[in-house]
Amino acid sequence: MAGIGKGYRKGYGDGYRLGLCQAVEQRAPLPQPSFRDMKVLYVPQGFHAIDQGVAEALRSLVSECIVVEALNMLKMAESERPDLVLVMNGLHVFPEKHLDDINKIREMGMQTAVWFVDDPYFTEDTARTCTKYDIVFTHELGCIPFYRELGVSRVHYLPLAVNTNMFKPQHPGTEYLYDICFIGNAFWNRVAIFDKMASFLEDKRVLIAGAFWERLTQIKKLSRSLHMGFIPPEDTVNYYNGAKIVINIHRPDEYGQDNRNIHRIKAKSINPRTYEISACGALQITDVREDMELHYRPGYDIVTFGSVKELQEKISYYLEHEDERLKIAWRGLWTTRKEHTFISRMKELLELV
């Protein structure tokens, strides 16, 4: 009977959370597209969660959006003659000839733009490529003066956003249910935090997922919580929905700390997980970035921490205070749907172009 009662309470709690998330979704409709008679050639980076959101948003905003891989970009630009060639990041998987192709496209009179969404962690690379485009967008406030000093005449701050068709409230299976969830690679600042919290987390149902978590010194205490390796977006959504609390810790910006930030630009802007967690209707506890309050209100639609002690205190508090936890999560969902979708961002980008 005790098991039946526990299962009933769990099912009721899940239904209550999801029902109110659905009410928020109904009362906070997504931004409406505004049509432009414009042809855009979009060159994706290969990050499915972002690329799909950008492409879907552009298709709802312009008369034609063509998605093409970097290897075929020049050929497609020559045949389609788009009004804008928009490149996502232009790093990592892009071929060496990419910048030569961008130059040829500009010579043909087509406008080019790049959106750097890994700033400031690869400034060694973006410093070499930024001047090759007509317009530079960056999600990182700290890189605006940096690109201007390098000679980019048109550079704009364009925060990241969320694909609400992918990251959304939904009912997760029992295998996704945790008290606390963190998904991300084991950058050294993250390792230090979880090492310090190992004893605190031992008696809780915790998921820590991503690569390089063998870096932990307290790995024995946390071994049952670890999931080594990549978590696909579809599973990430389920884990966010299944967790009572999702922790968000930004990667370090120091050069050499798994970064190529040779110019040592200080990171000021929030990461894509900030939007993705909130879009799932989950309570998020995050460290603070300078532009945080441009997008969310700490204590109202998001929770922040400045030390391991404060993080542990807030985890304990919100695990015990379900009503407060859910209210903040629902407010975060509302804010995200109203202000931080890719439709909102692409509308702003097209206006700036």
N, C-alpha and C positions, 0 to 999 in steps of 0.2 A: 504493500500500500504506500509505503514511503516513496518508493521509486515512481509509482504512478503519480503521486502528488508532485514530486519534483519535476517530472516530465510535463505535467499540466502547467505548472508555473513557468517552466521554460518556454513551452509553446505559446502561452498567453503573452509572455514578455516579448517574444519575437514578433508575434502578430501586432502587438501594441506599437512597437517601434516601427515596423514596416508600414502599418496603417497611417501613422502620423507623418511618416516620410512621404507617403503617397499624397496626403493632404497638402503638404508643403509643395510638392511638385505641381499639383493642380492649381494652387493659389499663386505660385511663382512661375508663370509661363516663361519659356525660353525667349530670348530676344527675336524679334521678327526680322527676316531678311529684307534688305532694300536692294532691289535689282539695279545692276549697272550693265550697260551694253558694252561689254569688255571681254576680251579673250585673254585668259591667263594660262601660261605654261608653268606647271608646278613640278619641281624636281625634289623628290623626297630624300630624306636622310636614311631611312630604314628603321626608324623607331615607330612601330606600328601604332601605338597609342596616340602619338602626336600627328603622324602623317595622315592617318585616317580622319582625324578630327579636322585638320586643315583642309584636306581635299573635300570633305563633305560640306564644310562651311563655304568654301569657294564656289562649289557647284550650286549652292542656294543663293549666291550673291551676284554672280556674273553670268553673262550669256553663255560662256563656254569655258570650262576648266579642263585642261588636258594634263594628265599625270604621266610623266616620262622619266625613265632612269637617266642618270647623268651621262652614261655612254652614248645615248641616243638624243641627247638634248639639242645639239647643234643641228642635226639632220631634221628633227621635228620643228625647230624654230625656223629653219629655212623654208619648209613646206607650209607651215601653218601661219607664220607671221603674226605671233601674238602681240598684244599690247604690252604685256609684262611677262618677264621670265622671273619667277620667284624660286629661289634656291633655299632649301632648309639646311642651314649650318655650313654646307660645303666642305665638311671635314670627314676624317676617318675612312669612309668607304668610297670617297670620290676619287676618280682616276687622276693621274698627273696632268693629263691634257685638259682637265676641266676648265682651268683659268684661261687657257688659250681659246677654248670654245666660247667662254663668256666674252672675251675681247672681240671675237669675230661677230658675235651676236650684237654687241654694242655698235660695231662698225656698220652693221646693216640697219641701224637706226631703231632697234628695239630696246626698250627700257629693261634694266636688270636690277634685281634686289636680292639681298641675302638676309635671312633671319638667323642670327647667332643665338642658339639656345643652350649652349654649353659654357657660356661666359661665367666667370673669368678664368676657367680652368685650363684653357688652351690658347692663351694669348700669344704664345710662341708661334702658333700657326695662324691665328686670325690677324695678327699684325702684318703678316705677309700677304694676306688675301683681301683684306677689307677695302683697299683702294681700287680693286679690280671691278667693283660693282658701282652702279649709279647711286644706289641707296643702300644704307646699312640699317637694319633693325637689330636691336639687342634687348634681351630680357633683363640685362644687368645694368642697373643704374650706374655702378662704378665704372663701366666701360664707355659711357658717353663722352666724357672729356678725353679719354684715351684715344678713341677713334678720331675725334676732331683734331687732336694734336698730330695725328699721323697723316692728316690731309683729307679726310672724308668730309665733304661739304654737306652731305645730307645724311645725318644719322639720327635715329629716333629710338626712344625707349618704348618697347612694346613687351609688356609682361607676358608670361606664359598663360596657359588656360587649360581647360579640361574638355575632353570628348565625352559629353554627357550621354551619348548612345552606348558608350562602353562602361564608364564609371558612373554607377547609379545605384540607388537602393534596390536590394533584391533579397530573396530568401536563400541563405546559404545552407549547405548540407551540414550535418553534425560534425563532419571531419574538419570544418573550417572554424569551429567555435573556440575562442580563446579569451582569456581575461585581457591579455596584452599582446599586441602584435607590432613587430617592426620588420619591414622589408626593405632591403638595400644592401649594397656591398659594404664590407668591413673596412671602411676608411679608418685611419688611426684614431681620430677623435671619437668615433663611434665605439671602437674597441675599448677605449679608456672608460667611457661611460658605462658600458655593460660589464666590464671587469669590476668596477666599483659597486655595481648594483647586484652582483651575482648572488650574494647571500639573501638580499631582499627579494629576489625573484624566485628563489628555489621552491617555495611552497605555493607558487601561483602557476596557472596554466598560461604558458608563454610561448609565442612563436618568434624566433629570430631567423630570418631567411635571407639568403644571398650568398655571394662569393667571398672567399678569403677569411671566413670566421674562424679558421684554425689559428689566426693571430691572437685569439683570446688567451690570456694567462689563466683564467678561471674556467677553462673549457669543460672541466669535469663537472663543476656545479651547474653548468648551463647545457650540458650535452643533450639532455632530453628535449630541450627547447629549440635545438638547432636544425635547420633545414639547409644543407649546403647546396648551392647552385642557383640557377636562374628560375624565377617564378614567372610564368607567362601572365600577361595582363588579365586574362579571363580568371585565373586562380587568384590573382591579386585582388580583384574586385570581390570575390567571395570571402577572402580573408579579412578585408576591410569591413565587410558587412557582418562578419561573424565575431569580430572583436569588440569587447566593451570599450577598450581604449587602444588607439593607434598612436604610436610614437613616431615623430618625424625629427630627424637630426640631419642638418645640412652637412654636406661634405666640407672639408677644410679647404681654404684657398691658398695655403702656403705652397710655394714652389718646392717640388720634390716630394710632397705628401700625396703621391699618386696623381699629381697634376703636372701640366706643362705651362703653368702660369709664371713664365720666366720674367714677366714685367711686374709681377707682384701687385696686381690690382686687387684691392680689398673687395670681397664679395658683400654686396648690400641687398641683394634681391632673393625672394623666396623661390623654392624649387617647384617643379611640376607636381610633386607628391602633395604639396600643400593643398592644391585645388582638387586633386584626385581623391584624397581621403575625405575631404569635406563633401564632395559630390556624391559619396556613398552614404551620407547621413551618419558618419561615424564621429565619435568624439576624438579630436586630435589634440595631442600635447606636443608642442614643437619648441625648438630653440628659436631665438629671435634674430631676424634680419631687419636691416634699417628700413626697408620699404614695406614691412609687414602691415603697419597701420594704414597704408594706402589702400589695402585690400580687405583686411579683416580687423575686428575689434577684440583685442585680447580680453578674456573674461566674459565676453558676450557671445561671439560665434566661433571662438577658438581659444585654446588654453596654451599658455607659454611657460617656459621655465628658463632659469638662468644658472642653475647649478644642479648637481646630482641630488643633493639633499632636497631641493625644491621639487625636482621631478618625482622623487619617491613620495614626498608628502602629498603631491597632487594626484599621483596614481592611487594612493591609499584612500584619499578623500573621495575621488569620483567612483571608485569601485564600490564604496559604501553608500553613495548618494546618487542613486539611479535617476531620479527625476531631474536633478540638476544636470547630470551627464547627458541625458536625452535632450533636454531643452537647448543646451549649447550646440549639440550635434545638429538639431533641426534648424537652428538659426544659421549654422555654417552651411547647411544645404541650401537654404533660402538665398543667402548672400552669393554663393557660388553660381547658382542657376541664373540669378538676376544679372550678375556682373562679370563672370569669369568663364564664359563659354568661348569656343573658337569662333562662333558667329560674331560675338562682340569684338574679338580681336581682329578678325579679318575685315570687318567693317571699318575699324580704325585704320588698319593698314592701307586699305584701298583709298580712304580719304586722304591719307598722307601722301600716297603715290600720286 
